[in-house]
């Protein structure tokens, strides 16, 4: 999606962008019950972390403490489901944790304060116990798609403080666009190219659900995220799309 199109605030353009997204059959073969809720948003007034985002993260930290009281993160049903999904394509979940588990494990010492947008979706991730990714929509080249990698796709990241280009493992599940990988290992690490910043005005959010998370719970997470996002500017527009296997 072009920067101009995103900045125009056209709901039809946002819908067209989402309509081009897809999940490869090979991914559904791994987990037939997988569902991806995509939210395209524009009109955002970005900025640094503030009192509202700090309060939301504090609420998420308290929710994480309650959920983890007396049990480790990997025993939570959705975390356990994602660990099994990682093993299914050859990843080691104890080394590369899904984004939900990673945040839950950080909550006790304090969730990161990054910027208004990132704080918002990280908090919703923890509150609803579902992995969520957030990316700058204006940095996309083509539509988002979830595939099993060939291993040749470029991944723009940082290693030891230096910008580098890596490549996923063959068969790894990755989100990508026409320019390369936007998120490795389903929901493990996002690319530097599309990361949210304080200047972001249009974003794509991906909410990843596996059984036993219900459709009702998934929609509740999406509705909560949408409600929070509409508070980040007077002209915020959102369009959603659910991608699931044919049943």
C-alpha positions as CSV (number, residue, x, y, z in Angstrom):
1,X,0.0,0.0,0.0
2,X,1.4,3.4,-0.9
3,X,2.0,6.1,1.7
4,X,-0.3,8.5,-0.3
5,X,-3.2,6.0,-0.3
6,X,-2.9,5.3,3.4
7,X,-2.7,9.0,4.2
8,X,-5.9,9.7,2.1
9,X,-8.0,8.0,4.8
10,X,-10.1,6.0,2.3
11,X,-11.9,3.1,3.9
12,X,-12.3,1.5,0.5
13,X,-8.5,1.6,0.1
14,X,-8.0,0.0,3.5
15,X,-10.5,-2.7,2.5
16,X,-8.8,-3.3,-0.8
17,X,-5.5,-3.7,1.1
18,X,-6.9,-6.4,3.4
19,X,-8.7,-8.2,0.6
20,X,-5.3,-9.0,-1.0
21,X,-4.1,-10.7,2.1
22,X,-4.2,-14.5,2.5
23,X,-3.0,-17.5,4.5
24,X,-1.3,-20.3,2.4
25,X,-3.0,-23.7,2.5
26,X,0.3,-25.2,3.7
27,X,-0.1,-23.1,6.9
28,X,-3.7,-24.3,7.4
29,X,-2.4,-27.8,6.9
30,X,-0.3,-27.4,10.0
31,X,-3.1,-25.9,12.1
32,X,-6.6,-26.1,10.5
33,X,-8.1,-24.2,13.4
34,X,-5.9,-21.1,12.9
35,X,-7.6,-17.8,12.4
36,X,-6.0,-14.4,11.6
37,X,-7.9,-11.2,12.4
38,X,-6.5,-8.3,10.3
39,X,-7.2,-4.7,11.3
40,X,-6.1,-1.9,9.0
41,X,-6.2,1.5,10.7
42,X,-5.5,5.1,9.6
43,X,-5.9,8.6,10.9
44,X,-3.8,7.7,14.0
45,X,-2.1,10.5,16.0
46,X,1.0,8.7,17.0
47,X,3.5,9.8,19.6
48,X,5.6,8.6,22.6
49,X,4.2,6.6,25.5
50,X,1.9,8.7,27.6
51,X,-0.2,8.5,30.8
52,X,-3.0,6.6,29.1
53,X,-0.7,3.9,27.5
54,X,1.2,3.5,30.8
55,X,-2.1,2.9,32.6
56,X,-3.2,0.4,30.1
57,X,0.1,-1.5,30.4
58,X,-0.2,-1.4,34.2
59,X,-3.6,-3.0,33.8
60,X,-2.1,-5.7,31.6
61,X,0.7,-6.3,34.1
62,X,-1.8,-6.9,36.9
63,X,-3.8,-9.2,34.6
64,X,-0.6,-11.2,33.8
65,X,0.2,-11.5,37.5
66,X,-3.3,-12.9,38.2
67,X,-3.1,-15.3,35.2
68,X,0.3,-16.7,36.2
69,X,-0.3,-17.0,39.9
70,X,0.7,-20.6,40.7
71,X,1.6,-21.7,37.2
72,X,4.2,-20.9,34.5
73,X,3.3,-19.1,31.3
74,X,3.6,-22.3,29.2
75,X,0.7,-23.9,31.1
76,X,-1.8,-21.2,29.9
77,X,-3.9,-22.9,27.2
78,X,-3.2,-20.4,24.3
79,X,0.5,-20.3,25.1
80,X,0.6,-24.1,25.1
81,X,-1.2,-24.2,21.8
82,X,1.4,-21.8,20.2
83,X,4.3,-23.8,21.6
84,X,2.9,-26.9,19.8
85,X,2.4,-24.9,16.6
86,X,6.0,-23.8,16.7
87,X,7.2,-27.4,17.1
88,X,5.1,-28.3,14.1
89,X,7.3,-26.3,11.7
90,X,10.6,-27.1,13.5
91,X,11.0,-24.1,15.8
92,X,12.1,-24.6,19.4
93,X,9.6,-22.6,21.5
94,X,11.8,-22.5,24.6
95,X,14.4,-20.6,22.5
96,X,12.1,-18.5,20.2
97,X,9.0,-17.7,22.2
98,X,5.7,-16.6,20.6
99,X,4.9,-12.9,21.3
100,X,2.2,-13.7,23.8
101,X,4.5,-15.8,26.0
102,X,7.4,-13.3,25.7
103,X,5.2,-10.5,27.0
104,X,3.7,-12.6,29.8
105,X,7.2,-13.5,31.0
106,X,8.2,-9.8,31.0
107,X,5.1,-8.6,32.8
108,X,6.4,-9.3,36.3
109,X,9.4,-6.9,35.8
110,X,7.4,-4.4,33.8
111,X,6.2,-4.5,30.2
112,X,8.2,-2.3,27.8
113,X,7.0,1.3,27.2
114,X,7.8,1.9,23.5
115,X,5.2,4.3,21.9
116,X,1.5,4.9,22.1
117,X,0.7,2.4,19.3
118,X,3.0,-0.4,20.4
119,X,2.0,0.0,24.1
120,X,-1.7,-0.3,23.1
121,X,-1.5,-3.6,21.2
122,X,1.0,-5.1,23.6
123,X,-1.4,-4.5,26.5
124,X,-4.3,-6.0,24.5
125,X,-2.2,-9.0,23.7
126,X,-1.6,-9.7,27.4
127,X,-5.2,-8.8,28.5
128,X,-6.8,-11.1,26.0
129,X,-3.9,-13.7,26.0
130,X,-3.5,-13.7,22.2
131,X,-0.5,-12.9,20.0
132,X,-0.8,-9.5,18.2
133,X,1.5,-7.9,15.7
134,X,1.5,-4.2,14.8
135,X,3.2,-2.8,11.7
136,X,3.4,0.5,9.8
137,X,1.0,0.0,6.9
138,X,2.7,2.7,4.8
139,X,5.8,0.6,4.7
140,X,4.1,-2.4,3.1
141,X,4.9,-3.4,-0.4
142,X,1.7,-5.3,-1.5
143,X,-0.6,-7.2,0.7
144,X,0.2,-9.3,3.9
145,X,0.3,-13.0,3.5
146,X,1.2,-15.9,5.8
147,X,3.3,-18.6,4.1
148,X,5.8,-21.3,4.7
149,X,9.2,-19.8,3.7
150,X,11.5,-21.0,0.9
151,X,14.4,-19.7,2.9
152,X,15.4,-17.1,0.3
153,X,13.1,-14.3,1.6
154,X,15.0,-11.3,3.1
155,X,14.3,-10.3,6.7
156,X,15.4,-6.8,7.8
157,X,16.4,-6.9,11.4
158,X,19.0,-5.8,14.0
159,X,21.7,-8.0,15.5
160,X,24.1,-6.7,18.2
161,X,22.9,-3.1,17.4
162,X,23.7,-3.4,13.7
163,X,21.1,-3.5,10.8
164,X,21.4,-6.9,9.0
165,X,19.5,-8.9,6.5
166,X,18.7,-12.5,7.6
167,X,16.6,-15.3,6.0
168,X,14.0,-17.6,7.5
169,X,14.5,-21.3,7.7
170,X,13.0,-23.3,4.8
171,X,9.5,-24.3,5.9
172,X,9.3,-21.7,8.6
173,X,5.9,-19.9,8.9
174,X,6.3,-16.2,8.2
175,X,4.3,-13.2,7.4
176,X,5.6,-11.4,4.4
177,X,4.8,-8.9,1.6
178,X,6.4,-8.3,-1.8
179,X,9.6,-6.9,-0.3
180,X,10.3,-9.7,2.1
181,X,9.5,-11.1,5.6
182,X,7.6,-8.8,7.9
183,X,7.4,-11.2,10.9
184,X,9.4,-14.4,11.4
185,X,8.1,-17.7,13.0
186,X,4.5,-16.7,12.8
187,X,4.6,-14.1,15.6
188,X,8.1,-14.2,17.0
189,X,10.0,-11.2,15.7
190,X,8.9,-8.3,13.4
191,X,11.0,-6.7,10.7
192,X,12.7,-3.3,11.3
193,X,11.3,-2.1,7.9
194,X,7.7,-2.1,9.0
195,X,8.0,-1.4,12.8
196,X,5.7,1.1,14.4
197,X,7.2,4.5,15.4
198,X,6.0,7.6,17.1
199,X,5.3,9.0,13.6
200,X,3.1,6.2,12.4
201,X,-0.3,7.3,11.2
202,X,-1.6,4.1,9.5
203,X,-1.0,0.6,10.8
204,X,-1.8,-3.1,10.3
205,X,-2.6,-5.2,13.3
206,X,-2.6,-9.0,13.1
207,X,-4.3,-11.0,15.8
208,X,-3.3,-14.7,15.7
209,X,-5.7,-17.3,17.2
210,X,-5.4,-21.0,17.7
211,X,-7.8,-23.5,19.3
212,X,-8.8,-23.4,22.1
213,X,-9.4,-19.7,21.7
214,X,-13.0,-19.2,20.5
215,X,-14.2,-16.9,17.7
216,X,-16.0,-14.9,20.4
217,X,-12.8,-14.4,22.3
218,X,-11.0,-13.4,19.2
219,X,-13.6,-10.9,18.2
220,X,-13.6,-9.5,21.8
221,X,-9.8,-8.9,21.5
222,X,-10.3,-7.2,18.1
223,X,-13.1,-5.0,19.4
224,X,-11.1,-4.0,22.5
225,X,-8.1,-3.1,20.3
226,X,-10.3,-1.1,17.9
227,X,-11.9,0.8,20.8
228,X,-8.5,1.7,22.2
229,X,-7.2,2.8,18.7
230,X,-10.1,5.1,18.1
231,X,-8.9,7.1,21.1
232,X,-5.6,7.9,19.3
233,X,-7.0,10.6,17.1
234,X,-10.3,12.2,16.0
235,X,-10.1,10.8,12.5
236,X,-9.2,7.2,13.2
237,X,-10.7,4.7,10.7
238,X,-10.6,0.9,11.1
239,X,-11.4,-2.0,8.7
240,X,-11.2,-5.6,9.8
241,X,-11.1,-8.9,8.0
242,X,-11.1,-12.5,9.5
243,X,-9.1,-15.1,7.5
244,X,-9.8,-18.7,8.4
245,X,-9.7,-22.1,6.7
246,X,-12.9,-23.3,4.9
247,X,-14.9,-25.4,7.2
